[in-house]
Amino acid sequence: MKRFGKMLTGQKKKRIVFLVALLLLAGIYYFSLPQNLFKAPTCTIVEDRNGQLLGARIADDGQWRFPPSDIIPENFKQCLLHFEDEYFYQHIGFNPVSLLRALRQNLSAGKIVSGGSTLSMQVIRLSRKNKPRTVFEKLLEIILATRLELTYSKDEILQLYATHAPFGGNTVGLETAAWRYYERKPDELSWAESATLAVLPNQPGLIFPGKNHQQLRKKRNFLLTKLYRKQIIDSLTMALAFDEPLPGKPFPLPALSNHLIDKIIIDGKKGQKINTTINNNWQQKFSEILNSHHQSLKGNEIHNAALLVLSVDTGETLAYIGNIGDGARGEHGQHVDIISAPRSTGSILKPFLFAAMLEEGQILPGTLLPDIPTFIQGFAPKNFSKTYDGAVPADRALSRSLNIPAVNMLKTYGVEKFHYLLKAYGLNSLTFPASHYGLSLILGGAEGSLWEICGMYANMARTLNNYFKYPEPLRYHDGDLHPPFYERQDLPNEVKKNYQSSSDFSAAAIWQTFQTMLEVYRPGEDASWQYYDSSQKIAWKTGTSFGLRDGWAVGITPAYVVGVWVGNADGEGRPGLTGINTAGPILFDVFDQLPASQWFSTPTSDLGKIAICRESGHRNNKFCPTIDTIYSHKKGLLTDVCPYHRLIHLDVSKKYRVNAQCEDIQNIIHEPWLVLPPVQAYYYRSKTAHYRSLPPYRHDCRNLASDQGSMQVIYPKNRAQLLIPTELDGKPGAVVFDVAHTRSNTEIFWHLDEKFMASTHSIHQMALHPKAGPHKLTLVDQYGEVLEHEFEIIDH
């Protein structure tokens, strides 16, 4: 009994050992298949919105290997199965009949002439980097192929093969081969082309396209004949397929979006296939337009240009041309993606400030703004024309892109607030605090990319469009503000989270801003656009950076935003490199190719009726002689009344001002008058024919006048501290004083520290050489008006 018990115990141990061994083998079998069969890098692929190939970037290992595709065309599938593995859908990973036949053929030939591998086994072989053919390797392939069949479906195995099979040279995968050998997608291949690609992986090194054509043709035609016999194709299809030519050397892949590929890689999507929102036809057409302009621009040593077209409603990117040029070795920076590169913004941000001040009720569209020589803590902005208007309506200042009114507007609005607003709208290039940029923020002191700036204008246009799509109170809603995107998809929720829920601008502020931008002078043949009924309304703005380094133009319609940048990637400035001269013509050539759209509807419910003074553009006061009524943002009712019109008192000749102390009341004529500050009046008079200078006081009323103020020092400011540089010859330099008088041809007598220096007529400028220390400048005009001005010269 003891011996019998020992026998039972021994059998149990053997069973346990057997089960453990079986479980161990099962575990080894289960884990024998790597979780990721293929770790080879893939190309970065860019397709247009319809799946057309726009460009590709070769994989890191130097192979043209497209990312896996979910679909295998039926033509290629039939060709592959009938050539490589006719019983693919019946076996479990290996085919014993094929293996025995291969063994018999190899023994008969005395060498390996057939492997008998199924497609599943070939997938395993490809994943193992085509290791040397040995009996052990073949057994391992069989085992792993059965394991593969348990993990993947038959169609998935076919996809693995089609993605990783070699097609000669550094061409890997069906889709890659279709584009490199036939310049089209796999589902567009003919039977002959599909058959050619089906036989290529069998011996890719021997029958590389362009060589050994006889062998390649023989294999292809053999397969086509087999398809005919299997009744997959008819005789006519077979005959026509026989006559089709074989591929030659591989074609280069399309290169319509190299810079977009760069952006995709930077965005962390390297090695992926991206189905973009790009319109392929527009991408090609606009590239031709850019190339055409480049031929003339390079004559002025301007070598780079970029173009971006966005859909307003969605923010989709419809054309992305990051750079242009013909430098064979990229010596002019053609490889730089200008669309994503921060550049000096020039004047391209001025419409946002205009809209912001309308929104806050700080200006009306025609409000007069000062346009005079300006000095603010060492900052002395200049208009591009180097001239001054004295005073200019706000809308004309924007349409003419005047710098000094813009600086004064920003000073009033606040740099901090404007900095915050720009970032909220998507100008993420503002990496420094507002104090870093100061008032130069509005003149190009900050940088922005064409991608950001076009997105900001699209945000404005989208807000205005959506205003009419939804009833109140939903007219301003989530998603009005979001950045552009290039991947074909619904707008992702995470994009909305990065921006505030609704616009800082009302529809009224945006509409009035766009109305003003319609008046920007168009270049060339488009200059008289408003006289033609067929002309499309386009709100647009240009920008030119300091030193003539960047030329910008952005145009907006209800459907599209088009942005153009022209310049040199290395930042070299060129004469004539301005937004209106270089980028503007490209902009309008592009819009000529886009479908025209109706202009933005008027947001009447956000507009109010406001009475304004015709001459000053301000809300009227009781002395304004002519009153107009306009429809403007309702916040316009908060703006100041006209500060310039006042009632003056004249004698019967109307040549002199008088008052009750020097003239009988019954003889005094009361008349409303536009009275600008002296410096503004000085420049305004030269640009405005109808402006009437303020009459002087009659000689017997001068000492009794209480509102002196016909003179004003332009430079330097009162109580300024000045450092006079030494001239090259070692002598001390001079301070050039500049004075304005409200009446032309007036003589001014100059006194420095009570010492008479000289007199001036009409143009009142004088160079003085004061010593270090405090000084007082006294000015006396021919009518007896006195102006005292203090300043200090700082010693070296």
Secondary structure, DSSP 8 states (H G I E B T S, - for coil): -HHHHHHHHHHHHHHHHHHHHHHHHHHHHHHTS-SSS------EEEE-TTS-EEEEE--TTS-EE----S---HHHHHHHHHHH-TTTTTSSS--HHHHHHHHHHHHHHTS-------HHHHHHHHHTT-----HHHHHHHHHHHHHHHHHS-HHHHHHHHHHH-B-STTEESHHHHHHHHHSS-GGG--HHHHHHHHHGGGSTTTS-TTS-HHHHHHHHHHHHHHHHHTTSS-HHHHHHHHHS----S-----BS-HHHHHHHHHTT-TT-EEEB---HHHHHHHHHHHHHHHHHHGGGT--EEEEEEEETTT-BEEEEE------TT-TT-TTS-GGGS-EE-TTTTHHHHHHHHHHTTS--TT-EEEES---BTTB----TTS---EEEEHHHHHHTT-HHHHHHHHHHH-HHHHHHHHHHHT-TT--S-HHHHGGGGGGTSSEE-HHHHHHHHHHHHHHHHHHTTS-TT-SS-TTSS---B-BSSS--HHHHHTS-SS-SS-HHHHHHHHHHHTTS---GGGGGGGG-TT----EEEEEE-TTS-EEEEEEE-SSEEEEEEEE-TT----TT--IIIIIHHHHHHHHHHS---------GGGEEEEEEETTT-SB--TT-SSEEEEEEEGGGGGS-B-SSEEEEEE-TTSSSB--TTTS-GGG-EEEEEE---HHHHHHHHHH-TT------B-TTTGGG-S----EEEEES-TTEEE---B-TTS-B--EEEEEEESSTT-EEEEEETTEEEEEEESSEEEEE---SEEEEEEEEETT--EEEEEEEE---
